[in-house]
Amino acid sequence: MTSIAKIDLRREASSASGDWKNWVLANVNDHVVRIGVMSRDFHWHRHSNSDEVLLPLEGSLIVDFEGQSMTIDVGQFVVVPQNVLHRTRPAGDRVVTLCFEHKDSSITGE
């Protein structure tokens, strides 16, 4: 039988240091589940090979698009379509998010 592990999201988030950290928690078929912890704005970028799902676990996430911004709170998520220019930033001091995207997507975008 394949080893099955439980992932503790609170413990993972508490291990982050610095202004921004993003890492893979799990592989799911041809996608990954990443956790991101940020206390500063991230740069403008896009993903040319994948849509991206952003789901806040702690705090609120602001997603900026060209000409539009939206705040995503715990209990909500947004799908950023492939090739759409965007940036993410915390609405307060810190935000922790889960991100679902294709395994070949660059963590920092293009």
Order of alpha helices (4+ residues) and beta strands (2+ residues): alpha-beta-beta-beta-beta-beta-beta-beta-beta
